[in-house]
Amino acid sequence: MGSKIYVGGLPYSATEQQLSDLFTVHGAVESARVITAKFTGQWRGFGFVEMSSAEEAQKAISALNGTQMDGRALTVNEAKPQEPRSGGGASRGFGGKRW
């Protein structure tokens, strides 16, 4: 199983292909994804890259963290597991106060 990498500070023009190409220099890329908002499709400024091994991921993190892509500094580090989301908090009606 591969290692997932968080990439922050992506320029608005960044594509998944460009992200993949940037990391391919440092090892085999299994996937590259630029994140957009679920409902609006608006660009979020970050993405994820999955590499085939932990060693390649560490090599890419070391080489690319703090570098520039189209004039923007990249933040590259190991991705943390996504935390479970709660159900939305509307269980008590308006304002969440019980009368």
Secondary structure, 3 states (H helix, E strand, C coil): CCEEEEEECCCCCCCHHHHHHHHHCCCCEEEEEEEECCCCCCEEEEEEEEECCHHHHHHHHHHHCCCEECCEECEEEECCCCCCCCCCCCCCCHHHCCC
